[in-house]
Amino acid sequence: MQTSKPANVKLTLRLTDPELDAEEKDEEVQRLLEQLREMDEVEFADRPLDPNPPEGNKAIGGFLVGLLTAEVSLENFKKLTGFLGDRLGGKPISLEVEANGKKLKVSAHSREELEAAIKAAQDFVKETA
């Protein structure tokens, strides 16, 4: 009997810090993305393309500002959220987690809120498994 592999967990992270301008958010997301791509636990990490780039944008399909997506296996989700907690503690973010066709959206504006959001995301993923 063949057992099916559990679906990966998809994560969308948005930096929402009003004190950062678009360029600063982009730099922060780019640094985080490079770190995620170096992690063995992360199966996929990228920045989503803007479906409606601004008029006169010279880049081919610019990226959405302050946004990145990642995909990990269920087993590695806790490691990824721990990594994000270490890197983003105290930074305002919103996080969308999708597992087994269900979605959870959480926001955090402080280290404590981020820890609570990560715990909620981990519990959500456990429940959908």
C-alpha positions, -999 to 999 in steps of 0.1 A, spaced: 0 0 0 14 34 -10 12 62 14 8 97 0 33 123 10 17 151 31 12 184 13 38 211 19 30 241 40 29 274 21 38 306 38 34 342 26 52 368 46 46 406 43 66 433 60 42 459 72 65 483 90 52 518 83 86 533 91 102 515 62 99 529 27 94 505 -3 132 503 -10 140 494 26 113 467 27 127 453 -6 162 452 9 149 435 40 129 409 20 159 403 -3 182 395 27 156 372 42 150 355 9 187 348 5 188 333 40 157 311 33 172 298 1 203 287 20 182 266 44 180 229 36 146 227 52 130 252 28 119 236 -5 110 268 -22 114 305 -16 107 334 -39 92 369 -43 58 370 -60 57 390 -92 34 421 -93 6 413 -117 0 450 -123 35 467 -123 35 505 -122 34 524 -155 69 529 -168 84 501 -148 115 490 -166 119 457 -148 102 427 -164 73 421 -141 85 438 -109 80 421 -75 54 429 -49 70 452 -23 78 437 11 64 402 2 79 368 -1 66 332 -3 81 300 10 72 263 10 84 237 35 74 202 44 52 197 74 82 183 94 103 214 87 76 240 94 85 245 130 122 251 121 112 277 96 89 295 120 116 295 146 140 310 121 115 337 112 109 345 149 147 350 154 150 372 123 118 392 125 112 397 162 99 432 168 92 439 131 56 444 121 46 416 97 16 397 84 18 360 78 -5 337 58 -1 300 62 -18 275 39 -18 238 48 -41 211 34 -63 236 16 -69 257 47 -56 292 54 -47 311 85 -38 348 85 -20 364 115 -4 398 121 23 408 146 36 442 156 60 432 184 82 403 195 54 390 218 28 392 191 51 374 166 57 346 191 20 342 196 14 344 158 40 317 152 25 295 179 -9 300 163 5 290 129 22 259 143 -9 248 161 -30 255 129 -6 233 108 -7 205 134 -45 205 133 -47 204 95 -22 175 93 
